[in-house]
């Protein structure tokens, strides 16, 4: 049981209802100051160090035994007053008040409250692919089905490199990344969804999330929980119907309910336990990240000016021709390759000459994203950014990465780029 307390100078501006099952306000007289909760040996008082009359707003959740029991007490000095019930929501509250107990139906997301206490509690990505085989799902992630390894070993030795465990389930495949996030990315969702309808939910210890839906090679929606953009696909709309993602309580459960509705598979605790017991996982060779356009205003200027690899001069790029921007992007990548001493490498030289990634180059670029193979990672990032279909984003991204790829010559590279831009 968790109990939090707050002492205020006056009553709160608003009554917090969304998170809690019950919110009740009562009067309480402190005969002495520094009142403690429960055992007198408790180290922290919950009340001011003086006696007097107080109002106490008690917030409660989980008292019916479906989840962890938690409370918050908010106290402020005030005259005696009547008891006030701000919210009725659990069976125990009705019983204590001597009121008839109504039928209280748990919301669908309550079925996933076990997730908090599981191995997935802090961070994970759960991906479900309908109608697929395990091998198809692994290849979609960028893993080799022929190279299984110990999940425990990967978790211990390659904690920062991606890996995935898969399990055939009813109607498809469950893929779980323990503390990973590849399944939340478009380059993974698109190939997965070519084999069958796909949905994933990512979350981490910083409360960041991403719920995604894909089908037929297209990502139909992908958003932070509580910040969904307009969704037009009727199947996705139906999957999310009635789920209040803006409310923080059971937010992960709501995301998993949406996945269940969309794919027909309900994530079960025993399935996660089976994955752990089987101790089989596969290393992921990450797909190259999605490339985005640079946001612009109607007049063509940058929507978010002032920052970038060339500082204030970065804003000048918005008014240069597409051809000039493309040349600048590939000049940055080529110059970085020269500074790194690899411009003569046949694979890299061919990429720089043809201005596109060959299959071999794409493999090297993907491998550079692994900590175990950090060979010229910034250079490959500069080259990848130079391929952005948006010339302005290509120039900004390539210059940003080339600065680090050039190592001690990075500032010289940027200064040369500034001179080129100012001379235009």
C-alpha positions, 0 to 999 in steps of 0.5 A: 500500500502506498500513501502520499500526503500534501499539506497546502495553505488552502483548498486545492483549486480543483478536485482531482477525479480522473485517476481515483476510484474514490475522493472524499473530504472530511474535517479532522481536528489535530490535538497535537502537531506533527501527526503521523500515519499509523505506527507512531514510529513512522519517521515522517509526519503528515500534518503541520507541527501545530494543532487545530482544525483541518480539512482532509481530502482522501483519494483512494484507488485499488481498494477492491483488490483488482490492483495495488492499493494507493492513497493520497491525503491532501490537508489544509487548515480550515474550520469544521464542515460536513463530509463531502463525497466528490466521487464514488467508484469502488465497492468498499466505499459504498459499504463503509458509507452504508449505501447500496452497492451497485454493480461496478463493471471493471473497464476492459483495460483492467484485464491488463493491470498485471503488466505493471508487476511483470518483466515488461513493467518498466519498458518494452515493445509488444508487437502482434502480427496476425496471420504471420509465421515466426520466421516472417516476423523475425525477418520483418524486424531485421533478425535472422530466424536461423540464428537463435541465442539465449535471451538472458545472454543478450539481455546481459551482454548487449543491453543497448543493442536490439533483440526480440523474442517471438511466440506463435499465438492464436492467429499470428505471432507475438513479438516482445522486445524487453526494453527495446523499441524497434517494433514502434518504427515505420521501417519495421511496421511496414514489412511486418504488415505486408504479412498481416495486420500489425499493431504495436505498443512501446513504453519506457521508464520516462513515460514515453509511449507509442501505439501503432497500427499497420496493414498492407505495408502502410502505417495507418496510425502511430502516436503517443498515447493521449496525443492521437492525430486524426485517424481515418481508417475505420478498423483503427477507429473501432479498435480505439473506440471508448478508450480514454487515452488522455486519462493516465490510469491504466494507459498501457492497458488501454493501448493493449486493448486497442491491439487486442481489438485490432489483431484479435489477440489478447496478451496474456501473462502466461505468454510472457512467462513462456517467452522468458522460460524458453530463453530464445531470442534473436539479434536485430539488425536495425532498419535505417530510420525513417527520414522526415521533411523539414517543416516550412512556413507557407513562404518557404522559410523554416518553421523552427528557425535559429538552430541547425548545424550552421547556426543562424546560417542554417535558415538561409538553406531554405531559400536555396535551390533543390539542386544546390541543397542536394549538392551540399548534402552530398558534399558534406557526406563526401568531405566527411568520408575524406576526413575519415580516410575511407573515401577510397573504399569501393563501397563508399566511393560507389555510394558517393558517386551514385548518390544512393545506397547499394544493397551492400552499403545499406547493410553496412549502414544498418550494421553501423547502428549496432554498438558491436559494429560502430564502424563509421556510424556518423558517416553512414548517418550523414550518407543516409541523411543525404538520401532524404527525398526532401533536399532541405532536410537532406542538407541539414541532416547530412551536415549535422552528422558529417560534423561528427563523422569528420571528428577533429575536422568537424568545425572546419567542415562546417566553416567551409559549408558556411562560406559556400552558403554565404557566397550563394 
